[in-house]
Amino acid sequence: MTNYCQKELENAHAAAADTLATYEVLLAQLDRYDSLENEVKWLSEFSSRKKSLDFAGFIIEDKNGEAIFSFGKHKYKKVTKVLEDEPGYYSWIMQADFPLYTKKVLTQIRLSGLNNAI
């Protein structure tokens, strides 16, 4: 709070004090950063995180809810399209040092694509 409002937070973790502090910090940020808009919808979109399908965030959803890669040479490309065009990419990820849950999610997407092709 001192960074934005030049004062200490009193009664920290009391609901009213925390709410007021949040409001004061937001106002200070809106004053400090010209790129921020004082509009709820804009602030919501600005502050939302990308929806990760795996815990590490290597596979995320695009605005249409499609699984896309968030890293590497296929960044922002649809997972299903990459796996179709470059099947070796799946094998590379499975053999590389990616988290097990990322591999599980990728395998589910791959199997879903194969089942849809039948």
DAHUTA-V866724 format. One line per field, one symbol per residue. psi: psi as a letter, one per 40 degrees, with the letter a starting at -180 (. if undefined). A space follows every 50 residues. Layout:
BEGIN
psi=???
END
This chain:
BEGIN
psi=ddddefiihifiehddddddddddddddddddhdeiighdddddddeiii hhdideedhiiaeeeihiieiaefheihdddddddgdeddddddeigiid dddddddddddddddde.
END
